[in-house]
């Protein structure tokens, strides 16, 4: 990374400290502009759902992770749930062994089994999601005001283990403010609302997300996003959100891959992030 390299001993010989540059380097919007496009993390849960519907090991979830990386994904995301109806805890351990990019594990930290798994496998990032037991899919962010103390406690558990933490939040400025008070490294903007309204009025659909992202930038929170982003709405979202570091996409991407092919689909999604 530019920031790390320029703080190395070798680089210091040639550089004079510049307060303006230092300020820019602390700004996530600047990082995205300087380092290039937003990263794409492929959520491979749907491969596990298909495998589990029939039994056996077809499709092979570990191979899906290997291929996602080989086909250009910047990371792999999994979301193990307590009932293991798609990604199993054993899958997470197996995937950890072959990861060459970024590994992101999503889940609810109220489950001690989940906490133990994350601490054992040491992913690059854990994304904390307030799912209820048996919930079909994530459908809301944390109330970071109501759960501030709890989140602060849990975030410290992971950070002390050297794991970057992101928490799922709705695009509400007050929730972003609350997120900053928890000590989280990043937030993940829950984008189902944007995706639902995009076709009707994309400017209206994105408005609250822009406000939330700008506030996150002011608070020096990294910004991720995910849920129902697809080939139709992704490019506009990425263009409008300042400082967007990473998107996690699973359902739409895997659905598209059925028709377009896995490798081709990953490349198509990455192009949306470059446009």
C-alpha positions as CSV (number, residue, x, y, z in Angstrom):
1,X,0.0,0.0,0.0
2,X,1.1,3.5,-0.7
3,X,0.7,4.6,2.9
4,X,2.8,1.7,4.3
5,X,5.5,2.0,1.6
6,X,6.0,5.7,2.2
7,X,6.4,5.1,5.9
8,X,9.2,2.6,5.4
9,X,12.8,3.5,6.4
10,X,13.9,3.5,2.8
11,X,11.2,5.9,1.7
12,X,11.9,8.4,4.5
13,X,15.2,9.2,3.0
14,X,13.5,10.8,0.0
15,X,10.3,12.3,1.5
16,X,9.7,15.4,3.5
17,X,6.6,15.2,5.8
18,X,3.6,17.0,4.3
19,X,0.7,17.6,6.7
20,X,-1.7,17.9,3.7
21,X,-0.7,14.5,2.3
22,X,-0.9,13.0,5.8
23,X,-4.5,14.2,6.0
24,X,-5.3,12.8,2.6
25,X,-3.8,9.4,3.6
26,X,-6.1,9.2,6.5
27,X,-9.2,9.7,4.3
28,X,-10.8,6.5,2.9
29,X,-12.1,8.4,-0.1
30,X,-8.5,9.3,-1.0
31,X,-7.4,5.7,-0.7
32,X,-10.1,4.5,-3.1
33,X,-9.2,7.2,-5.6
34,X,-5.5,6.6,-5.4
35,X,-5.4,2.8,-5.2
36,X,-8.1,2.2,-7.8
37,X,-11.4,0.4,-7.8
38,X,-13.5,-0.8,-5.0
39,X,-12.7,-4.4,-4.0
40,X,-15.1,-7.3,-4.9
41,X,-15.5,-10.0,-2.2
42,X,-17.5,-13.0,-3.5
43,X,-19.9,-14.5,-1.1
44,X,-20.0,-18.3,-1.8
45,X,-22.8,-19.3,0.5
46,X,-25.0,-20.2,-2.5
47,X,-22.6,-22.9,-3.6
48,X,-23.0,-24.5,-0.1
49,X,-26.8,-24.2,-0.3
50,X,-26.8,-26.1,-3.6
51,X,-24.5,-28.7,-2.3
52,X,-26.5,-29.3,0.9
53,X,-29.7,-29.6,-1.0
54,X,-28.5,-32.9,-2.5
55,X,-25.8,-34.1,-0.1
56,X,-22.3,-35.1,-1.1
57,X,-19.7,-32.5,-2.1
58,X,-21.0,-31.2,-5.4
59,X,-20.5,-28.3,-5.9
60,X,-17.2,-28.2,-4.0
61,X,-17.3,-25.1,-1.8
62,X,-13.5,-25.0,-1.3
63,X,-13.0,-25.2,-5.0
64,X,-15.6,-22.4,-5.4
65,X,-13.4,-20.2,-3.1
66,X,-10.2,-21.2,-5.0
67,X,-11.8,-20.4,-8.3
68,X,-13.2,-17.1,-7.1
69,X,-9.7,-16.0,-6.3
70,X,-8.3,-17.5,-9.6
71,X,-11.0,-15.6,-11.6
72,X,-10.1,-12.2,-10.1
73,X,-12.1,-11.8,-7.0
74,X,-10.4,-9.6,-4.4
75,X,-11.8,-11.6,-1.5
76,X,-14.0,-14.4,-0.4
77,X,-16.9,-14.0,2.0
78,X,-18.8,-16.7,4.0
79,X,-21.7,-16.4,6.4
80,X,-22.0,-19.5,8.6
81,X,-25.2,-19.7,10.6
82,X,-25.8,-21.7,13.7
83,X,-27.9,-24.3,11.8
84,X,-25.2,-24.6,9.1
85,X,-27.9,-24.7,6.4
86,X,-25.4,-23.4,3.8
87,X,-21.8,-22.8,4.8
88,X,-20.7,-25.2,7.5
89,X,-18.1,-24.5,10.2
90,X,-15.9,-27.2,8.7
91,X,-16.1,-25.3,5.3
92,X,-14.7,-22.2,7.0
93,X,-11.8,-24.0,8.4
94,X,-11.1,-25.7,5.0
95,X,-11.3,-22.4,3.1
96,X,-9.0,-20.6,5.5
97,X,-6.2,-23.1,4.4
98,X,-6.4,-22.0,0.7
99,X,-7.1,-18.3,1.0
100,X,-4.6,-16.2,-1.0
101,X,-6.7,-13.0,-1.1
102,X,-8.9,-11.5,1.7
103,X,-11.1,-13.7,3.9
104,X,-14.2,-12.2,5.3
105,X,-16.5,-14.0,7.8
106,X,-19.9,-12.6,8.5
107,X,-22.2,-13.6,11.3
108,X,-23.8,-12.9,14.6
109,X,-21.4,-12.5,17.5
110,X,-24.1,-13.4,20.0
111,X,-23.4,-17.0,19.1
112,X,-20.3,-18.1,21.1
113,X,-19.7,-20.8,18.5
114,X,-19.3,-18.2,15.9
115,X,-16.9,-16.1,18.0
116,X,-14.8,-19.2,18.7
117,X,-14.7,-20.0,14.9
118,X,-13.5,-16.5,14.0
119,X,-10.8,-16.5,16.6
120,X,-9.7,-19.9,15.5
121,X,-9.6,-19.2,11.8
122,X,-8.2,-15.6,12.0
123,X,-9.8,-14.1,8.9
124,X,-8.7,-10.7,7.6
125,X,-12.1,-9.3,8.5
126,X,-15.1,-10.2,10.5
127,X,-18.4,-8.6,9.7
128,X,-20.9,-8.5,12.6
129,X,-24.5,-8.9,11.5
130,X,-27.5,-8.7,13.9
131,X,-29.3,-11.8,12.5
132,X,-32.0,-13.6,14.6
133,X,-31.7,-17.4,15.0
134,X,-33.2,-19.1,11.9
135,X,-33.3,-15.8,9.9
136,X,-33.5,-16.5,6.1
137,X,-31.2,-13.6,5.2
138,X,-29.8,-10.4,6.8
139,X,-32.5,-7.7,6.6
140,X,-31.3,-4.8,8.9
141,X,-28.3,-3.2,10.4
142,X,-27.3,-2.9,14.1
143,X,-28.9,-0.3,16.3
144,X,-25.5,1.1,17.2
145,X,-26.9,3.4,19.8
146,X,-28.9,0.8,21.7
147,X,-26.2,-1.9,21.4
148,X,-23.2,0.4,21.6
149,X,-21.7,-1.1,24.8
150,X,-22.2,-4.7,23.6
151,X,-20.7,-4.0,20.2
152,X,-17.7,-2.2,21.8
153,X,-17.0,-5.2,24.0
154,X,-17.3,-7.7,21.1
155,X,-15.3,-5.6,18.6
156,X,-12.4,-5.5,21.1
157,X,-12.4,-9.3,21.3
158,X,-11.7,-9.5,17.6
159,X,-9.4,-6.5,17.3
160,X,-7.2,-7.8,20.1
161,X,-6.8,-10.9,18.0
162,X,-5.6,-8.8,15.0
163,X,-8.8,-9.1,13.1
164,X,-10.4,-6.1,11.3
165,X,-14.0,-5.5,12.3
166,X,-16.9,-4.2,10.2
167,X,-20.5,-3.9,11.4
168,X,-23.7,-4.0,9.4
169,X,-25.5,-0.7,9.5
170,X,-28.5,0.9,7.9
171,X,-27.9,4.2,5.9
172,X,-28.8,6.5,8.8
173,X,-26.3,9.1,9.9
174,X,-27.2,8.5,13.6
175,X,-26.3,4.9,13.2
176,X,-23.0,5.8,11.6
177,X,-22.3,8.1,14.5
178,X,-23.1,5.3,16.9
179,X,-20.8,2.9,14.9
180,X,-17.9,5.3,15.4
181,X,-18.4,5.1,19.2
182,X,-18.2,1.3,19.2
183,X,-14.6,1.4,17.9
184,X,-15.3,-0.6,14.7
185,X,-12.8,-0.3,11.9
186,X,-15.4,-0.3,9.2
187,X,-19.2,-0.2,8.6
188,X,-21.0,-2.3,5.9
189,X,-23.9,-0.3,4.5
190,X,-27.0,-2.6,4.1
191,X,-28.0,-1.9,0.5
192,X,-31.3,-3.8,0.2
193,X,-33.3,-0.5,0.3
194,X,-31.1,1.0,-2.4
195,X,-31.5,-2.1,-4.6
196,X,-35.3,-2.2,-4.1
197,X,-35.8,1.5,-5.1
198,X,-33.1,1.8,-7.8
199,X,-35.3,1.1,-10.8
200,X,-37.9,3.6,-9.6
201,X,-35.7,6.6,-8.8
202,X,-32.0,5.9,-8.4
203,X,-31.1,9.4,-7.1
204,X,-33.7,9.0,-4.4
205,X,-32.5,5.5,-3.7
206,X,-28.9,6.5,-3.2
207,X,-29.4,9.8,-1.3
208,X,-29.3,8.3,2.3
209,X,-26.3,6.2,1.4
210,X,-24.3,9.2,0.3
211,X,-25.1,11.1,3.5
212,X,-24.1,8.1,5.6
213,X,-20.9,7.5,3.6
214,X,-19.9,11.2,3.9
215,X,-20.4,11.0,7.6
216,X,-18.4,7.8,7.8
217,X,-15.5,9.5,6.0
218,X,-15.6,12.4,8.4
219,X,-15.4,9.9,11.3
220,X,-12.6,8.0,9.5
221,X,-14.6,4.8,9.3
222,X,-13.9,2.5,6.4
223,X,-16.9,1.7,4.2
224,X,-18.1,-1.6,2.8
225,X,-21.5,-2.4,1.3
226,X,-23.6,-5.4,0.5
227,X,-27.0,-7.0,-0.1
228,X,-28.9,-7.2,-3.4
229,X,-26.2,-5.4,-5.3
230,X,-26.1,-6.7,-8.9
231,X,-25.0,-5.9,-12.5
232,X,-27.9,-3.4,-12.9
233,X,-27.3,-1.2,-9.8
234,X,-23.7,-1.8,-8.8
235,X,-21.9,0.7,-11.0
236,X,-24.1,3.7,-10.0
237,X,-23.7,2.8,-6.3
238,X,-19.9,2.6,-6.6
239,X,-19.7,5.9,-8.5
240,X,-21.8,7.7,-6.0
241,X,-20.5,6.5,-2.6
242,X,-17.4,8.3,-1.5
243,X,-14.7,6.1,0.0
244,X,-16.3,2.8,-0.9
245,X,-13.6,0.2,-0.1
246,X,-15.3,-3.1,-0.6
247,X,-18.6,-4.8,-1.8
248,X,-19.6,-8.3,-0.8
249,X,-21.9,-9.9,-3.3
250,X,-23.3,-13.4,-3.4
251,X,-26.8,-14.2,-4.4
252,X,-27.0,-12.1,-7.6
253,X,-23.5,-12.9,-8.7
254,X,-24.0,-16.7,-8.3
255,X,-27.4,-16.4,-10.1
256,X,-25.7,-14.6,-13.0
257,X,-23.0,-17.2,-13.1
258,X,-25.5,-19.9,-13.9
259,X,-26.1,-18.3,-17.2
260,X,-22.9,-16.3,-17.9
261,X,-20.2,-18.6,-16.3
262,X,-18.4,-18.1,-13.0
263,X,-15.2,-16.5,-14.3
264,X,-17.0,-14.2,-16.8
265,X,-19.5,-13.1,-14.1
266,X,-16.7,-12.1,-11.6
267,X,-15.0,-10.1,-14.3
268,X,-18.3,-8.4,-15.3
269,X,-18.9,-7.4,-11.6
270,X,-15.3,-6.1,-11.4
271,X,-15.9,-4.0,-14.5
272,X,-18.9,-2.3,-12.8
273,X,-16.6,-1.2,-10.1
274,X,-14.2,0.3,-12.6
275,X,-16.8,2.2,-14.7
